[in-house]
């Protein structure tokens, strides 16, 4: 059976442990644990919640990293 459509929004919090390593030197380029939230509107926790959570966390990580031409 198909569950009824609801107007309920489900939020899910996840932790992302991000580690970017320079493979040539073995040094960390970036290291951080980020708490982030995703949401879906169908009332069920599914892949979209986690996909949005990961996208939000990756956006936060990319905003943290300084990019230089050196």
Predicted model as a PDB file, atoms N, CA, C, CB and O in Angstrom, pLDDT in the B-factor column:
MODEL        1                                                                  
ATOM      1  N   UNK A   1       0.834  -1.183   0.000  1.00 59.00           N  
ATOM      2  CA  UNK A   1       0.000   0.000   0.000  1.00 59.00           C  
ATOM      3  C   UNK A   1       0.877   1.244   0.000  1.00 59.00           C  
ATOM      4  CB  UNK A   1      -0.948  -0.001   1.209  1.00 59.00           C  
ATOM      5  O   UNK A   1       1.996   1.234   0.513  1.00 59.00           O  
ATOM      6  N   UNK A   2       0.365   2.280  -0.565  1.00 62.00           N  
ATOM      7  CA  UNK A   2       1.078   3.561  -0.632  1.00 62.00           C  
ATOM      8  C   UNK A   2       0.683   4.384   0.584  1.00 62.00           C  
ATOM      9  CB  UNK A   2       0.756   4.334  -1.964  1.00 62.00           C  
ATOM     10  O   UNK A   2      -0.504   4.581   0.846  1.00 62.00           O  
ATOM     11  N   UNK A   3       1.683   4.871   1.336  1.00 60.00           N  
ATOM     12  CA  UNK A   3       1.349   5.691   2.507  1.00 60.00           C  
ATOM     13  C   UNK A   3       0.706   7.010   2.078  1.00 60.00           C  
ATOM     14  CB  UNK A   3       2.612   5.965   3.354  1.00 60.00           C  
ATOM     15  O   UNK A   3       0.991   7.518   0.993  1.00 60.00           O  
ATOM     16  N   UNK A   4      -0.148   7.554   2.918  1.00 60.00           N  
ATOM     17  CA  UNK A   4      -0.796   8.819   2.570  1.00 60.00           C  
ATOM     18  C   UNK A   4       0.210   9.970   2.553  1.00 60.00           C  
ATOM     19  CB  UNK A   4      -1.929   9.127   3.558  1.00 60.00           C  
ATOM     20  O   UNK A   4       1.179   9.976   3.312  1.00 60.00           O  
ATOM     21  N   UNK A   5      -0.033  10.922   1.692  1.00 61.00           N  
ATOM     22  CA  UNK A   5       0.805  12.120   1.624  1.00 61.00           C  
ATOM     23  C   UNK A   5       0.437  13.006   2.806  1.00 61.00           C  
ATOM     24  CB  UNK A   5       0.621  12.883   0.257  1.00 61.00           C  
ATOM     25  O   UNK A   5      -0.739  13.235   3.091  1.00 61.00           O  
ATOM     26  N   UNK A   6       1.457  13.493   3.479  1.00 60.00           N  
ATOM     27  CA  UNK A   6       1.214  14.344   4.649  1.00 60.00           C  
ATOM     28  C   UNK A   6       1.853  15.705   4.427  1.00 60.00           C  
ATOM     29  CB  UNK A   6       1.769  13.687   5.945  1.00 60.00           C  
ATOM     30  O   UNK A   6       2.644  15.888   3.501  1.00 60.00           O  
ATOM     31  N   UNK A   7       1.511  16.640   5.268  1.00 66.00           N  
ATOM     32  CA  UNK A   7       2.147  17.953   5.224  1.00 66.00           C  
ATOM     33  C   UNK A   7       3.201  18.060   6.317  1.00 66.00           C  
ATOM     34  CB  UNK A   7       1.100  19.072   5.374  1.00 66.00           C  
ATOM     35  O   UNK A   7       3.603  19.161   6.695  1.00 66.00           O  
ATOM     36  N   UNK A   8       3.641  16.925   6.819  1.00 70.00           N  
ATOM     37  CA  UNK A   8       4.634  16.859   7.893  1.00 70.00           C  
ATOM     38  C   UNK A   8       6.041  16.934   7.310  1.00 70.00           C  
ATOM     39  CB  UNK A   8       4.462  15.562   8.720  1.00 70.00           C  
ATOM     40  O   UNK A   8       6.343  16.264   6.323  1.00 70.00           O  
ATOM     41  N   UNK A   9       6.897  17.744   7.915  1.00 73.00           N  
ATOM     42  CA  UNK A   9       8.301  17.833   7.511  1.00 73.00           C  
ATOM     43  C   UNK A   9       9.143  17.086   8.527  1.00 73.00           C  
ATOM     44  CB  UNK A   9       8.766  19.316   7.388  1.00 73.00           C  
ATOM     45  O   UNK A   9       9.039  17.315   9.732  1.00 73.00           O  
ATOM     46  N   UNK A  10       9.981  16.189   8.024  1.00 72.00           N  
ATOM     47  CA  UNK A  10      10.871  15.416   8.866  1.00 72.00           C  
ATOM     48  C   UNK A  10      12.278  15.965   8.745  1.00 72.00           C  
ATOM     49  CB  UNK A  10      10.832  13.927   8.492  1.00 72.00           C  
ATOM     50  O   UNK A  10      12.781  16.147   7.636  1.00 72.00           O  
ATOM     51  N   UNK A  11      12.919  16.232   9.881  1.00 73.00           N  
ATOM     52  CA  UNK A  11      14.301  16.697   9.913  1.00 73.00           C  
ATOM     53  C   UNK A  11      15.179  15.584  10.457  1.00 73.00           C  
ATOM     54  CB  UNK A  11      14.443  17.984  10.772  1.00 73.00           C  
ATOM     55  O   UNK A  11      14.755  14.806  11.311  1.00 73.00           O  
ATOM     56  N   UNK A  12      16.392  15.515   9.963  1.00 75.00           N  
ATOM     57  CA  UNK A  12      17.352  14.547  10.473  1.00 75.00           C  
ATOM     58  C   UNK A  12      18.713  15.215  10.610  1.00 75.00           C  
ATOM     59  CB  UNK A  12      17.437  13.308   9.547  1.00 75.00           C  
ATOM     60  O   UNK A  12      19.192  15.856   9.675  1.00 75.00           O  
ATOM     61  N   UNK A  13      19.330  15.067  11.766  1.00 80.00           N  
ATOM     62  CA  UNK A  13      20.665  15.613  12.012  1.00 80.00           C  
ATOM     63  C   UNK A  13      21.694  14.519  11.799  1.00 80.00           C  
ATOM     64  CB  UNK A  13      20.777  16.202  13.445  1.00 80.00           C  
ATOM     65  O   UNK A  13      21.491  13.376  12.210  1.00 80.00           O  
ATOM     66  N   UNK A  14      22.793  14.867  11.160  1.00 83.00           N  
ATOM     67  CA  UNK A  14      23.887  13.921  10.995  1.00 83.00           C  
ATOM     68  C   UNK A  14      25.205  14.634  11.269  1.00 83.00           C  
ATOM     69  CB  UNK A  14      23.877  13.297   9.572  1.00 83.00           C  
ATOM     70  O   UNK A  14      25.288  15.861  11.206  1.00 83.00           O  
ATOM     71  N   UNK A  15      26.224  13.854  11.570  1.00 87.00           N  
ATOM     72  CA  UNK A  15      27.591  14.359  11.725  1.00 87.00           C  
ATOM     73  C   UNK A  15      28.388  13.907  10.523  1.00 87.00           C  
ATOM     74  CB  UNK A  15      28.248  13.860  13.057  1.00 87.00           C  
ATOM     75  O   UNK A  15      28.339  12.739  10.139  1.00 87.00           O  
ATOM     76  N   UNK A  16      29.119  14.829   9.930  1.00 87.00           N  
ATOM     77  CA  UNK A  16      30.054  14.498   8.855  1.00 87.00           C  
ATOM     78  C   UNK A  16      31.462  14.661   9.401  1.00 87.00           C  
ATOM     79  CB  UNK A  16      29.826  15.402   7.589  1.00 87.00           C  
ATOM     80  O   UNK A  16      31.794  15.706   9.960  1.00 87.00           O  
ATOM     81  N   UNK A  17      32.278  13.657   9.249  1.00 90.00           N  
ATOM     82  CA  UNK A  17      33.689  13.743   9.629  1.00 90.00           C  
ATOM     83  C   UNK A  17      34.464  13.880   8.321  1.00 90.00           C  
ATOM     84  CB  UNK A  17      34.167  12.470  10.478  1.00 90.00           C  
ATOM     85  O   UNK A  17      34.636  12.913   7.579  1.00 90.00           O  
ATOM     86  N   UNK A  18      34.928  15.103   8.054  1.00 88.00           N  
ATOM     87  CA  UNK A  18      35.600  15.406   6.793  1.00 88.00           C  
ATOM     88  C   UNK A  18      37.100  15.448   6.981  1.00 88.00           C  
ATOM     89  CB  UNK A  18      35.106  16.733   6.224  1.00 88.00           C  
ATOM     90  O   UNK A  18      37.611  16.110   7.884  1.00 88.00           O  
ATOM     91  N   UNK A  19      37.793  14.740   6.125  1.00 90.00           N  
ATOM     92  CA  UNK A  19      39.253  14.700   6.131  1.00 90.00           C  
ATOM     93  C   UNK A  19      39.726  14.780   4.681  1.00 90.00           C  
ATOM     94  CB  UNK A  19      39.794  13.400   6.838  1.00 90.00           C  
ATOM     95  O   UNK A  19      39.509  13.852   3.902  1.00 90.00           O  
ATOM     96  N   UNK A  20      40.370  15.882   4.324  1.00 88.00           N  
ATOM     97  CA  UNK A  20      40.963  16.034   2.997  1.00 88.00           C  
ATOM     98  C   UNK A  20      42.469  15.942   3.168  1.00 88.00           C  
ATOM     99  CB  UNK A  20      40.542  17.394   2.315  1.00 88.00           C  
ATOM    100  O   UNK A  20      43.060  16.693   3.945  1.00 88.00           O  
ATOM    101  N   UNK A  21      43.088  15.023   2.444  1.00 91.00           N  
ATOM    102  CA  UNK A  21      44.507  14.743   2.621  1.00 91.00           C  
ATOM    103  C   UNK A  21      45.251  15.011   1.321  1.00 91.00           C  
ATOM    104  CB  UNK A  21      44.725  13.287   3.081  1.00 91.00           C  
ATOM    105  O   UNK A  21      44.794  14.644   0.239  1.00 91.00           O  
ATOM    106  N   UNK A  22      46.403  15.655   1.446  1.00 89.00           N  
ATOM    107  CA  UNK A  22      47.314  15.817   0.309  1.00 89.00           C  
ATOM    108  C   UNK A  22      48.009  14.469   0.126  1.00 89.00           C  
ATOM    109  CB  UNK A  22      48.365  17.001   0.544  1.00 89.00           C  
ATOM    110  O   UNK A  22      48.810  14.062   0.968  1.00 89.00           O  
ATOM    111  N   UNK A  23      47.709  13.783  -0.961  1.00 93.00           N  
ATOM    112  CA  UNK A  23      48.244  12.438  -1.136  1.00 93.00           C  
ATOM    113  C   UNK A  23      49.752  12.439  -1.367  1.00 93.00           C  
ATOM    114  CB  UNK A  23      47.552  11.754  -2.294  1.00 93.00           C  
ATOM    115  O   UNK A  23      50.412  11.436  -1.095  1.00 93.00           O  
ATOM    116  N   UNK A  24      50.306  13.531  -1.859  1.00 93.00           N  
ATOM    117  CA  UNK A  24      51.753  13.602  -2.083  1.00 93.00           C  
ATOM    118  C   UNK A  24      52.512  13.685  -0.760  1.00 93.00           C  
ATOM    119  CB  UNK A  24      52.099  14.812  -2.964  1.00 93.00           C  
ATOM    120  O   UNK A  24      53.522  13.005  -0.583  1.00 93.00           O  
ATOM    121  N   UNK A  25      52.031  14.513   0.170  1.00 93.00           N  
ATOM    122  CA  UNK A  25      52.747  14.703   1.434  1.00 93.00           C  
ATOM    123  C   UNK A  25      52.160  13.890   2.584  1.00 93.00           C  
ATOM    124  CB  UNK A  25      52.746  16.164   1.804  1.00 93.00           C  
ATOM    125  O   UNK A  25      52.845  13.619   3.570  1.00 93.00           O  
ATOM    126  N   UNK A  26      50.888  13.501   2.458  1.00 92.00           N  
ATOM    127  CA  UNK A  26      50.216  12.792   3.551  1.00 92.00           C  
ATOM    128  C   UNK A  26      49.683  13.714   4.626  1.00 92.00           C  
ATOM    129  CB  UNK A  26      51.153  11.810   4.171  1.00 92.00           C  
ATOM    130  O   UNK A  26      49.167  13.243   5.640  1.00 92.00           O  
ATOM    131  N   UNK A  27      49.796  15.032   4.425  1.00 92.00           N  
ATOM    132  CA  UNK A  27      49.323  16.013   5.406  1.00 92.00           C  
ATOM    133  C   UNK A  27      47.838  16.307   5.185  1.00 92.00           C  
ATOM    134  CB  UNK A  27      50.153  17.322   5.314  1.00 92.00           C  
ATOM    135  O   UNK A  27      47.326  16.223   4.068  1.00 92.00           O  
ATOM    136  N   UNK A  28      47.164  16.654   6.283  1.00 91.00           N  
ATOM    137  CA  UNK A  28      45.775  17.082   6.170  1.00 91.00           C  
ATOM    138  C   UNK A  28      45.715  18.462   5.536  1.00 91.00           C  
ATOM    139  CB  UNK A  28      45.086  17.088   7.553  1.00 91.00           C  
ATOM    140  O   UNK A  28      46.442  19.373   5.933  1.00 91.00           O  
ATOM    141  N   UNK A  29      44.840  18.609   4.543  1.00 87.00           N  
ATOM    142  CA  UNK A  29      44.544  19.926   3.986  1.00 87.00           C  
ATOM    143  C   UNK A  29      43.375  20.557   4.740  1.00 87.00           C  
ATOM    144  CB  UNK A  29      44.224  19.823   2.472  1.00 87.00           C  
ATOM    145  O   UNK A  29      43.294  21.776   4.890  1.00 87.00           O  
ATOM    146  N   UNK A  30      42.482  19.700   5.207  1.00 89.00           N  
ATOM    147  CA  UNK A  30      41.291  20.155   5.935  1.00 89.00           C  
ATOM    148  C   UNK A  30      40.829  18.994   6.811  1.00 89.00           C  
ATOM    149  CB  UNK A  30      40.139  20.630   4.948  1.00 89.00           C  
ATOM    150  O   UNK A  30      40.824  17.838   6.390  1.00 89.00           O  
ATOM    151  N   UNK A  31      40.439  19.335   8.044  1.00 92.00           N  
ATOM    152  CA  UNK A  31      39.946  18.311   8.965  1.00 92.00           C  
ATOM    153  C   UNK A  31      38.916  18.971   9.861  1.00 92.00           C  
ATOM    154  CB  UNK A  31      41.111  17.668   9.808  1.00 92.00           C  
ATOM    155  O   UNK A  31      39.217  19.948  10.547  1.00 92.00           O  
ATOM    156  N   UNK A  32      37.686  18.435   9.858  1.00 92.00           N  
ATOM    157  CA  UNK A  32      36.622  19.031  10.658  1.00 92.00           C  
ATOM    158  C   UNK A  32      35.479  18.034  10.814  1.00 92.00           C  
ATOM    159  CB  UNK A  32      36.116  20.345  10.013  1.00 92.00           C  
ATOM    160  O   UNK A  32      35.263  17.184   9.950  1.00 92.00           O  
ATOM    161  N   UNK A  33      34.750  18.144  11.919  1.00 93.00           N  
ATOM    162  CA  UNK A  33      33.502  17.422  12.128  1.00 93.00           C  
ATOM    163  C   UNK A  33      32.384  18.452  12.038  1.00 93.00           C  
ATOM    164  CB  UNK A  33      33.485  16.658  13.513  1.00 93.00           C  
ATOM    165  O   UNK A  33      32.404  19.462  12.741  1.00 93.00           O  
ATOM    166  N   UNK A  34      31.415  18.193  11.175  1.00 91.00           N  
ATOM    167  CA  UNK A  34      30.343  19.164  10.919  1.00 91.00           C  
ATOM    168  C   UNK A  34      29.000  18.514  11.223  1.00 91.00           C  
ATOM    169  CB  UNK A  34      30.386  19.677   9.444  1.00 91.00           C  
ATOM    170  O   UNK A  34      28.694  17.435  10.715  1.00 91.00           O  
ATOM    171  N   UNK A  35      28.202  19.174  12.051  1.00 90.00           N  
ATOM    172  CA  UNK A  35      26.820  18.749  12.295  1.00 90.00           C  
ATOM    173  C   UNK A  35      25.939  19.483  11.292  1.00 90.00           C  
ATOM    174  CB  UNK A  35      26.368  19.043  13.784  1.00 90.00           C  
ATOM    175  O   UNK A  35      26.062  20.696  11.117  1.00 90.00           O  
ATOM    176  N   UNK A  36      25.056  18.747  10.641  1.00 86.00           N  
ATOM    177  CA  UNK A  36      24.212  19.351   9.619  1.00 86.00           C  
ATOM    178  C   UNK A  36      22.835  18.699   9.634  1.00 86.00           C  
ATOM    179  CB  UNK A  36      24.860  19.219   8.225  1.00 86.00           C  
ATOM    180  O   UNK A  36      22.663  17.614  10.191  1.00 86.00           O  
ATOM    181  N   UNK A  37      21.867  19.351   9.031  1.00 80.00           N  
ATOM    182  CA  UNK A  37      20.483  18.890   9.031  1.00 80.00           C  
ATOM    183  C   UNK A  37      19.949  18.813   7.612  1.00 80.00           C  
ATOM    184  CB  UNK A  37      19.604  19.814   9.879  1.00 80.00           C  
ATOM    185  O   UNK A  37      20.245  19.661   6.771  1.00 80.00           O  
ATOM    186  N   UNK A  38      19.165  17.790   7.367  1.00 78.00           N  
ATOM    187  CA  UNK A  38      18.423  17.675   6.119  1.00 78.00           C  
ATOM    188  C   UNK A  38      16.950  17.542   6.449  1.00 78.00           C  
ATOM    189  CB  UNK A  38      18.917  16.467   5.272  1.00 78.00           C  
ATOM    190  O   UNK A  38      16.592  17.243   7.589  1.00 78.00           O  
ATOM    191  N   UNK A  39      16.092  17.761   5.465  1.00 75.00           N  
ATOM    192  CA  UNK A  39      14.657  17.637   5.724  1.00 75.00           C  
ATOM    193  C   UNK A  39      13.947  17.079   4.498  1.00 75.00           C  
ATOM    194  CB  UNK A  39      14.053  19.002   6.119  1.00 75.00           C  
ATOM    195  O   UNK A  39      14.417  17.211   3.368  1.00 75.00           O  
ATOM    196  N   UNK A  40      12.819  16.462   4.751  1.00 72.00           N  
ATOM    197  CA  UNK A  40      11.956  15.982   3.686  1.00 72.00           C  
ATOM    198  C   UNK A  40      10.513  16.258   4.094  1.00 72.00           C  
ATOM    199  CB  UNK A  40      12.189  14.460   3.404  1.00 72.00           C  
ATOM    200  O   UNK A  40      10.206  16.361   5.281  1.00 72.00           O  
ATOM    201  N   UNK A  41       9.650  16.374   3.127  1.00 67.00           N  
ATOM    202  CA  UNK A  41       8.277  16.779   3.414  1.00 67.00           C  
ATOM    203  C   UNK A  41       7.285  15.629   3.389  1.00 67.00           C  
ATOM    204  CB  UNK A  41       7.846  17.817   2.436  1.00 67.00           C  
ATOM    205  O   UNK A  41       6.084  15.858   3.532  1.00 67.00           O  
ATOM    206  N   UNK A  42       7.751  14.399   3.212  1.00 63.00           N  
ATOM    207  CA  UNK A  42       6.782  13.316   3.130  1.00 63.00           C  
ATOM    208  C   UNK A  42       6.567  12.582   4.446  1.00 63.00           C  
ATOM    209  CB  UNK A  42       7.214  12.344   2.094  1.00 63.00           C  
ATOM    210  O   UNK A  42       5.793  11.626   4.501  1.00 63.00           O  
ATOM    211  N   UNK A  43       7.233  13.013   5.491  1.00 58.00           N  
ATOM    212  CA  UNK A  43       7.025  12.402   6.792  1.00 58.00           C  
ATOM    213  C   UNK A  43       7.871  11.175   7.059  1.00 58.00           C  
ATOM    214  CB  UNK A  43       5.615  12.046   6.938  1.00 58.00           C  
ATOM    215  O   UNK A  43       7.783  10.591   8.139  1.00 58.00           O  
ATOM    216  N   UNK A  44       8.691  10.769   6.095  1.00 61.00           N  
ATOM    217  CA  UNK A  44       9.527   9.585   6.270  1.00 61.00           C  
ATOM    218  C   UNK A  44      10.984   9.961   6.081  1.00 61.00           C  
ATOM    219  CB  UNK A  44       9.121   8.468   5.284  1.00 61.00           C  
ATOM    220  O   UNK A  44      11.316  10.771   5.215  1.00 61.00           O  
ATOM    221  N   UNK A  45      11.855   9.372   6.892  1.00 61.00           N  
ATOM    222  CA  UNK A  45      13.288   9.582   6.709  1.00 61.00           C  
ATOM    223  C   UNK A  45      13.720   8.689   5.562  1.00 61.00           C  
ATOM    224  CB  UNK A  45      14.104   9.272   8.024  1.00 61.00           C  
ATOM    225  O   UNK A  45      13.553   7.470   5.603  1.00 61.00           O  
ATOM    226  N   UNK A  46      14.279   9.316   4.537  1.00 63.00           N  
ATOM    227  CA  UNK A  46      14.700   8.560   3.365  1.00 63.00           C  
ATOM    228  C   UNK A  46      16.004   9.139   2.835  1.00 63.00           C  
ATOM    229  CB  UNK A  46      13.605   8.577   2.269  1.00 63.00           C  
ATOM    230  O   UNK A  46      16.624   9.975   3.493  1.00 63.00           O  
ATOM    231  N   UNK A  47      16.420   8.709   1.667  1.00 69.00           N  
ATOM    232  CA  UNK A  47      17.677   9.137   1.081  1.00 69.00           C  
ATOM    233  C   UNK A  47      17.781  10.627   0.848  1.00 69.00           C  
ATOM    234  CB  UNK A  47      17.885   8.440  -0.190  1.00 69.00           C  
ATOM    235  O   UNK A  47      18.877  11.182   0.925  1.00 69.00           O  
ATOM    236  N   UNK A  48      16.669  11.295   0.563  1.00 71.00           N  
ATOM    237  CA  UNK A  48      16.715  12.739   0.330  1.00 71.00           C  
ATOM    238  C   UNK A  48      17.161  13.506   1.559  1.00 71.00           C  
ATOM    239  CB  UNK A  48      15.360  13.238  -0.112  1.00 71.00           C  
ATOM    240  O   UNK A  48      17.842  14.525   1.441  1.00 71.00           O  
ATOM    241  N   UNK A  49      16.785  13.029   2.742  1.00 73.00           N  
ATOM    242  CA  UNK A  49      17.203  13.689   3.977  1.00 73.00           C  
ATOM    243  C   UNK A  49      18.718  13.647   4.090  1.00 73.00           C  
ATOM    244  CB  UNK A  49      16.548  13.025   5.212  1.00 73.00           C  
ATOM    245  O   UNK A  49      19.353  14.661   4.381  1.00 73.00           O  
ATOM    246  N   UNK A  50      19.297  12.475   3.861  1.00 77.00           N  
ATOM    247  CA  UNK A  50      20.743  12.326   3.992  1.00 77.00           C  
ATOM    248  C   UNK A  50      21.473  13.039   2.861  1.00 77.00           C  
ATOM    249  CB  UNK A  50      21.125  10.848   4.014  1.00 77.00           C  
ATOM    250  O   UNK A  50      22.536  13.621   3.077  1.00 77.00           O  
ATOM    251  N   UNK A  51      20.913  12.996   1.664  1.00 81.00           N  
ATOM    252  CA  UNK A  51      21.529  13.690   0.525  1.00 81.00           C  
ATOM    253  C   UNK A  51      21.608  15.188   0.793  1.00 81.00           C  
ATOM    254  CB  UNK A  51      20.733  13.423  -0.772  1.00 81.00           C  
ATOM    255  O   UNK A  51      22.641  15.808   0.541  1.00 81.00           O  
ATOM    256  N   UNK A  52      20.530  15.771   1.300  1.00 80.00           N  
ATOM    257  CA  UNK A  52      20.519  17.202   1.609  1.00 80.00           C  
ATOM    258  C   UNK A  52      21.474  17.514   2.758  1.00 80.00           C  
ATOM    259  CB  UNK A  52      19.093  17.667   1.961  1.00 80.00           C  
ATOM    260  O   UNK A  52      22.169  18.529   2.728  1.00 80.00           O  
ATOM    261  N   UNK A  53      21.511  16.649   3.768  1.00 82.00           N  
ATOM    262  CA  UNK A  53      22.423  16.856   4.901  1.00 82.00           C  
ATOM    263  C   UNK A  53      23.874  16.874   4.442  1.00 82.00           C  
ATOM    264  CB  UNK A  53      22.223  15.763   5.959  1.00 82.00           C  
ATOM    265  O   UNK A  53      24.648  17.741   4.847  1.00 82.00           O  
ATOM    266  N   UNK A  54      24.238  15.923   3.605  1.00 84.00           N  
ATOM    267  CA  UNK A  54      25.612  15.848   3.109  1.00 84.00           C  
ATOM    268  C   UNK A  54      25.934  17.057   2.237  1.00 84.00           C  
ATOM    269  CB  UNK A  54      25.831  14.547   2.317  1.00 84.00           C  
ATOM    270  O   UNK A  54      27.023  17.621   2.342  1.00 84.00           O  
ATOM    271  N   UNK A  55      25.004  17.458   1.383  1.00 87.00           N  
ATOM    272  CA  UNK A  55      25.228  18.634   0.534  1.00 87.00           C  
ATOM    273  C   UNK A  55      25.434  19.885   1.392  1.00 87.00           C  
ATOM    274  CB  UNK A  55      24.038  18.839  -0.435  1.00 87.00           C  
ATOM    275  O   UNK A  55      26.313  20.696   1.100  1.00 87.00           O  
ATOM    276  N   UNK A  56      24.635  20.046   2.441  1.00 86.00           N  
ATOM    277  CA  UNK A  56      24.791  21.203   3.335  1.00 86.00           C  
ATOM    278  C   UNK A  56      26.141  21.176   4.042  1.00 86.00           C  
ATOM    279  CB  UNK A  56      23.659  21.237   4.374  1.00 86.00           C  
ATOM    280  O   UNK A  56      26.802  22.208   4.162  1.00 86.00           O  
ATOM    281  N   UNK A  57      26.550  20.004   4.507  1.00 87.00           N  
ATOM    282  CA  UNK A  57      27.841  19.880   5.179  1.00 87.00           C  
ATOM    283  C   UNK A  57      29.005  20.144   4.243  1.00 87.00           C  
ATOM    284  CB  UNK A  57      27.982  18.507   5.785  1.00 87.00           C  
ATOM    285  O   UNK A  57      29.970  20.802   4.630  1.00 87.00           O  
ATOM    286  N   UNK A  58      28.931  19.643   3.024  1.00 88.00           N  
ATOM    287  CA  UNK A  58      29.999  19.869   2.050  1.00 88.00           C  
ATOM    288  C   UNK A  58      30.075  21.346   1.668  1.00 88.00           C  
ATOM    289  CB  UNK A  58      29.776  19.003   0.793  1.00 88.00           C  
ATOM    290  O   UNK A  58      31.168  21.882   1.481  1.00 88.00           O  
ATOM    291  N   UNK A  59      28.940  21.998   1.553  1.00 90.00           N  
ATOM    292  CA  UNK A  59      28.931  23.436   1.254  1.00 90.00           C  
ATOM    293  C   UNK A  59      29.617  24.212   2.380  1.00 90.00           C  
ATOM    294  CB  UNK A  59      27.478  23.946   1.053  1.00 90.00           C  
ATOM    295  O   UNK A  59      30.400  25.127   2.124  1.00 90.00           O  
ATOM    296  N   UNK A  60      29.316  23.838   3.634  1.00 89.00           N  
ATOM    297  CA  UNK A  60      29.953  24.496   4.775  1.00 89.00           C  
ATOM    298  C   UNK A  60      31.463  24.271   4.758  1.00 89.00           C  
ATOM    299  CB  UNK A  60      29.355  23.980   6.096  1.00 89.00           C  
ATOM    300  O   UNK A  60      32.229  25.198   5.021  1.00 89.00           O  
ATOM    301  N   UNK A  61      31.895  23.048   4.452  1.00 89.00           N  
ATOM    302  CA  UNK A  61      33.324  22.739   4.402  1.00 89.00           C  
ATOM    303  C   UNK A  61      34.016  23.538   3.288  1.00 89.00           C  
ATOM    304  CB  UNK A  61      33.536  21.223   4.186  1.00 89.00           C  
ATOM    305  O   UNK A  61      35.099  24.085   3.497  1.00 89.00           O  
ATOM    306  N   UNK A  62      33.404  23.602   2.133  1.00 88.00           N  
ATOM    307  CA  UNK A  62      34.009  24.333   1.005  1.00 88.00           C  
ATOM    308  C   UNK A  62      34.103  25.821   1.310  1.00 88.00           C  
ATOM    309  CB  UNK A  62      33.195  24.113  -0.286  1.00 88.00           C  
ATOM    310  O   UNK A  62      35.044  26.484   0.877  1.00 88.00           O  
ATOM    311  N   UNK A  63      33.132  26.353   2.055  1.00 90.00           N  
ATOM    312  CA  UNK A  63      33.187  27.759   2.454  1.00 90.00           C  
ATOM    313  C   UNK A  63      34.294  28.009   3.482  1.00 90.00           C  
ATOM    314  CB  UNK A  63      31.835  28.199   3.023  1.00 90.00           C  
ATOM    315  O   UNK A  63      34.796  29.128   3.585  1.00 90.00           O  
ATOM    316  N   UNK A  64      34.676  26.984   4.238  1.00 88.00           N  
ATOM    317  CA  UNK A  64      35.750  27.112   5.242  1.00 88.00           C  
ATOM    318  C   UNK A  64      37.136  27.140   4.624  1.00 88.00           C  
ATOM    319  CB  UNK A  64      35.673  25.972   6.233  1.00 88.00           C  
ATOM    320  O   UNK A  64      38.067  27.686   5.216  1.00 88.00           O  
ATOM    321  N   UNK A  65      37.284  26.567   3.454  1.00 83.00           N  
ATOM    322  CA  UNK A  65      38.624  26.381   2.862  1.00 83.00           C  
ATOM    323  C   UNK A  65      39.026  27.616   2.091  1.00 83.00           C  
ATOM    324  CB  UNK A  65      38.658  25.145   1.934  1.00 83.00           C  
ATOM    325  O   UNK A  65      38.282  28.107   1.242  1.00 83.00           O  
ATOM    326  N   UNK A  66      40.235  28.123   2.402  1.00 77.00           N  
ATOM    327  CA  UNK A  66      40.808  29.246   1.657  1.00 77.00           C  
ATOM    328  C   UNK A  66      41.456  28.717   0.389  1.00 77.00           C  
ATOM    329  CB  UNK A  66      41.843  30.028   2.520  1.00 77.00           C  
ATOM    330  O   UNK A  66      42.234  27.764   0.434  1.00 77.00           O  
ATOM    331  N   UNK A  67      41.143  29.321  -0.715  1.00 71.00           N  
ATOM    332  CA  UNK A  67      41.726  28.939  -2.000  1.00 71.00           C  
ATOM    333  C   UNK A  67      42.729  30.016  -2.397  1.00 71.00           C  
ATOM    334  CB  UNK A  67      40.619  28.757  -3.104  1.00 71.00           C  
ATOM    335  O   UNK A  67      42.408  31.204  -2.401  1.00 71.00           O  
ATOM    336  N   UNK A  68      43.945  29.593  -2.729  1.00 73.00           N  
ATOM    337  CA  UNK A  68      44.954  30.548  -3.180  1.00 73.00           C  
ATOM    338  C   UNK A  68      45.614  30.013  -4.433  1.00 73.00           C  
ATOM    339  CB  UNK A  68      46.007  30.816  -2.077  1.00 73.00           C  
ATOM    340  O   UNK A  68      45.524  28.821  -4.724  1.00 73.00           O  
ATOM    341  N   UNK A  69      46.265  30.871  -5.166  1.00 74.00           N  
ATOM    342  CA  UNK A  69      46.927  30.499  -6.423  1.00 74.00           C  
ATOM    343  C   UNK A  69      48.374  30.080  -6.199  1.00 74.00           C  
ATOM    344  CB  UNK A  69      46.875  31.662  -7.410  1.00 74.00           C  
ATOM    345  O   UNK A  69      49.074  29.761  -7.161  1.00 74.00           O  
ATOM    346  N   UNK A  70      48.836  30.072  -4.958  1.00 65.00           N  
ATOM    347  CA  UNK A  70      50.245  29.736  -4.666  1.00 65.00           C  
ATOM    348  C   UNK A  70      50.508  28.280  -4.895  1.00 65.00           C  
ATOM    349  CB  UNK A  70      50.611  30.099  -3.233  1.00 65.00           C  
ATOM    350  O   UNK A  70      51.632  27.817  -4.701  1.00 65.00           O  
TER     351      UNK A  70                                                      
ENDMDL                                                                          
END                                                                             
